[in-house]
Amino acid sequence: MYEKLLEWSVDALKQALGAASDHEIAVVMEAVKVKNQLVIKRFDIAHNACEQILQLQFTLEKSLSDFQKDYKTPKNKSAPDSYAGKLKREFHPEFYRQYRNIRSQFDTTTDLLSGYSMALSDWLHFNKFEEILAESECETVSDVTRIYRMYWNFVSSTLRRLLRVTSNDLRFWLTDDPYIQYSVEWARREDIPALKKFFVEDAQGKDIFYTSLESTEKVIEFWRGIQQNA
């Protein structure tokens, strides 16, 4: 990313040269410097937020193993259903709260990461997880645990993949016009349904989910849509 930022800086300076006066060039150089510093700071915030979510995932997985060990199925109740209910009441709320606290950091980075983290916050609502369970035909408590672990892993990995996408396209960082609403709508239209479909079909977690914006064609479509909605 830093090499691309340097290339952008050189291009901006080249455009400022020519008939510009020394004062005008100095003004542009200072503006480019400030912009670069801001982009680097925002990228660091995004990177740190992704790392925090990854650490949250690690903590969740350890706590989840202990939670399952301590679980005992009540008599006359379905083990998977009862266990999922206990997850919903006693386990999920605290980790969801922590995710939302970390997620807010993306609001100071790019509209893409902010928008996607909001869409994934909706994805993490437990009722969405219950929809996944209903289609996954869980038969044991271990099945529920495995899918729940995968559920969180998809959130963490998706945000890290998107961070890599933005590092290869400076428009996500340098664009001044807001595009957060478009990002949320794009995520809900292009990736969340695909993620749910992929999640159900790949119940063992053997394949990799690629976000729509990891496709060059989709990136072109994304920016075209922003221009048309400007």
Helices and strands as residue ranges (DSSP letters): H 2-16, H 22-69, H 79-86, I 87-91, H 92-103, G 104-108, H 111-123, H 126-136, H 141-167, H 171-174, H 180-186, I 187-191, H 192-201, G 212-214, H 216-229
